[in-house]
Amino acid sequence: MATHLITGAGSGIGAAVARRLHARGDDLLLFARDAGRGKELAENYPGARTLVGDLATPDRLSWALSHQTLPDRLDSLLHIAGIVDLGPVGELTPKAWTSQLNVNLVAPAELTRLFLPQLRASQGQVIFVNSGAGLAAHAEWGAYAASKHGLKALADSLRHEERPNGVRVASVYPGRTATPMQVKVHGQEGKEYDASRWMDPESVATTILTALDLPRDAEINDLTVRPGR
């Protein structure tokens, strides 16, 4: 039975991945921003454990985790949590830049650093759920795309560094997916939201599990998935 640490398991793609792994009997560690959210996640996934820390303040993650019981073994670290705040470069405030960079880039880097010993010991895997914005930036997506371009660089560097230790690193780049984040994006874009136009989170979860479950004689470095409708 593998042990997986998942951020963003409360909704959208992260919830779809958590459901699939929980259903097949894997051991889950679900990262929550506060104790209340952790309790909700534990109730939704009986038997799962939770860790509490605020991804918006990555400089405090080490302190937060030092007061909690960490797993002796970890087979995968799945970075799925993320936030988005659209706006033209000429109007985005430092707060908008910093919040997205912290949650989408700095926090994944810090969590990876903190759990690398366990991942090296198990020759495990790190999966970064990136975005199409991590490959191409468009108008009003500057801060979010910058955070996701940075996430690609983080994954690429980590892959080269950890290959000698047997740790695999994959980036998954989903297009628009029917999630609460997409509802927010449509609101910021001033567009009507129609979930039927976009990918189901379960479809994206399938691509993530494909990378996760690939036999050890192969690895997926980058996997792009787009709406097929």
Disulfide bonds with the S-S distance in Angstrom:
none
